[in-house]
Each structure stands twice: as structure tokens, then as C-alpha cells.
């Protein structure tokens, strides 16, 4: 668990469409749903920097997946003026 793992963004979440593993989905604002390599999806309660770096490390609550991750394709939300 020393290097950062790049997690691809998934654009669509629809019934019947397989979820790539691992992947992440933007739920609005800084809210993210991430799916680990074992297929467990959970909402990240982490800090996400403007480059998609997630802190602290992501640990799946359902298995032994535990990594420092970067959310590929992350675009930081614009703050209201």
C-alpha cells in the first residue's frame, strides 16, 4: 500500500450494466461512490483534492481492499460565489 492506485471514472450507473472494478461515480458536489476490486460499492467519506487524490487511504468496509487512490477524471466542484 505504498503507491497511489488510479481509479477510472464510470460515467453511467444503470440497472443491468456491469460495474467496472475498481471504479468511481460522481454523485454531486464532493460526494463519490467507489467500487473496490471485489465489487463492494460504498460512499467515500474522505477529502478529495483538486487533482483527485483521496485522503486518507481508502479501506473497503467489506473486504481487505486498502489503497491510496487517485480518482482519474476528477473535476473539482465549483463553489458557489
N, C-alpha and C positions, 0 to 999 in steps of 0.2 A: 504494500500500500504506500509506495513512495512517490510514484509518478501520477500525474493527473490523467484521467481517462476521459476522452472526448465522447460525449453522448449525443447522438444525432436527434434532431428535432423531427417529430411526426406532425404532419400538417392536419390530418383528419382523424377524428375519433368517431367511428360509426359502427353500429352493430354489424357483425358478420365480417368485418375487416380485421385480419390478423394484426396484432400489435407487435411491431418490431422490438426486439430485446437486445440491449437496453435502448431506451428512447425516452424522450420527454415531450410534454404537451403544455403549451401556454394557456392558462385558464383565465388570464386577465391580470393586469397590474403586475405584481411580482409573484403571483400565485402559479405554481408549477406542479403538474402531475408527472412523476417519473416512474418508469417501469424498469426494474432491475433485470439482470441477465437470466433470472429464474422465473420471470413473468409476474412478479408481485408489483402491483401499482400502489403508490402512496403519494400523498401530497408532501412536498418539501416544505419544511419549516426552518429554512436556512437563509442566510444572507447571500444574495447573488450580486456580484459586482457587474460593472458595465460591460465587461468582456465575457460574461457568462461563467466566471469562476464561482464555485459554490463553497461556502464555509459555514460551519465546519464540514468535515468529511461526511459523505452520505452513507448511512448504515441502514440497510433494509430491516424493518421490524419483524419480517417473517422468515429471514434466512441469514446466512453468513456473508452476504454481499456487503462490502465495506470499502469504499474508494473515495479519493479526492477526485471531483469531477469538474469538467467544463461543459456547459450547455452550448453545443455548436448551434449557430444561427440565432443566438440570443440577441434580442434588441431591447435595450432598457426602456421601460415605460416612460413616457413624458409626464413630468409632474405638472399638476395644474398651476397656472400662473397666479 
